[in-house]
Amino acid sequence: MPRPSKKEETLANHDLAEAEGEPDEVESEADNWCCIFKVLSLQEDFATEKPMLQHLIESQGHVCLFLPKFHCELNPSEMVWGYAKYRFRNASDGKFPTAKSLVPQCLDLCDTSTI
């Protein structure tokens, strides 16, 4: 009887012999992407590279600031929209012609000091 390979011994030692799939099975594309992303993110030249959009914005003399994902409370445009909706709800009578005139007014009422 042939001697078990090191992989088989490891599986047996860790009670993983019942695991489904072959030990030499190729990783899924999602796993490979994650690993590739991790490896690239640790490379200094990739970590310091700016996106093309940022280069374009900064070349026009503006500051490009990316906000964290899923944190709408940090986004000033969300604050303006929330303030305008609050003002709209207080002044609305539920009719479309009124709403049509109120929306621009409510948006204009929000100045930078309110944000």
C-alpha positions in Angstrom: 0.0 0.0 0.0 1.4 3.4 -1.0 2.3 5.9 1.7 -0.2 8.8 2.0 1.0 12.2 0.8 1.6 15.1 3.1 -1.7 16.7 2.1 -3.6 13.5 3.0 -1.7 13.3 6.3 -2.6 16.9 7.1 -6.2 16.3 6.3 -6.3 13.2 8.4 -4.6 14.9 11.3 -7.1 17.8 11.3 -10.2 15.8 10.8 -10.7 17.3 7.4 -10.7 14.0 5.5 -14.5 14.3 5.0 -14.2 17.7 3.3 -15.8 17.9 -0.1 -13.7 18.5 -3.2 -10.3 17.5 -4.3 -7.3 18.9 -2.3 -5.7 20.1 -5.6 -8.9 21.8 -6.7 -8.3 25.2 -8.3 -9.4 28.2 -6.2 -12.5 30.1 -7.4 -12.1 33.3 -9.4 -13.4 35.4 -6.5 -10.7 34.0 -4.2 -8.1 34.7 -6.8 -9.3 38.3 -7.2 -9.3 38.8 -3.5 -5.7 37.6 -3.2 -4.5 39.5 -6.3 -6.2 42.7 -4.9 -4.5 42.2 -1.6 -1.1 41.6 -3.1 -1.4 44.6 -5.4 -2.7 46.8 -2.6 0.5 46.1 -0.6 2.8 47.2 -3.5 4.1 50.7 -2.9 3.7 51.9 -6.5 0.0 50.8 -6.6 -0.7 52.2 -3.2 0.6 55.7 -4.1 -1.0 55.8 -7.6 -3.8 58.3 -8.0 -6.9 57.4 -10.1 -7.2 59.1 -13.5 -10.3 61.0 -12.3 -8.2 62.5 -9.5 -5.5 63.6 -11.9 -8.0 65.3 -14.1 -9.7 67.1 -11.3 -6.4 68.3 -9.7 -5.0 69.3 -13.1 -7.9 71.8 -13.3 -6.9 73.4 -10.0 -9.5 71.7 -7.8 -9.1 69.5 -4.7 -10.3 65.9 -5.2 -11.6 64.3 -2.0 -13.0 60.8 -2.0 -15.5 60.1 0.8 -15.6 56.7 2.6 -18.1 54.3 1.1 -21.4 53.7 2.9 -21.1 56.8 5.1 -23.7 59.2 3.7 -23.6 61.2 6.9 -20.2 62.6 5.8 -21.4 63.6 2.3 -22.4 67.3 2.2 -24.8 66.7 -0.8 -26.8 64.3 1.4 -27.0 66.9 4.1 -28.4 69.5 1.6 -30.9 67.0 0.3 -32.0 66.0 3.8 -32.5 69.6 4.8 -34.5 70.4 1.6 -36.7 67.3 2.2 -37.4 68.5 5.8 -38.3 72.0 4.6 -40.5 70.5 1.8 -42.4 68.3 4.1 -43.3 71.2 6.4 -44.5 73.4 3.5 -46.1 70.9 1.2 -49.9 70.6 0.7 -49.6 67.3 -1.3 -50.4 68.8 -4.7 -48.1 68.5 -7.6 -48.1 72.2 -8.8 -47.2 73.2 -5.2 -44.4 70.6 -5.1 -43.1 71.7 -8.4 -42.5 75.2 -7.2 -41.4 74.2 -3.6 -38.6 71.9 -4.6 -36.3 74.6 -6.0 -37.2 77.0 -3.2 -36.3 74.4 -0.5 -33.0 73.6 -2.2 -32.2 77.3 -2.4 -32.9 77.8 1.3 -30.0 75.6 2.4 -26.9 77.7 2.6 -23.3 76.5 3.4 -23.6 77.6 7.1 -26.6 75.2 7.5 -24.5 72.2 6.2 
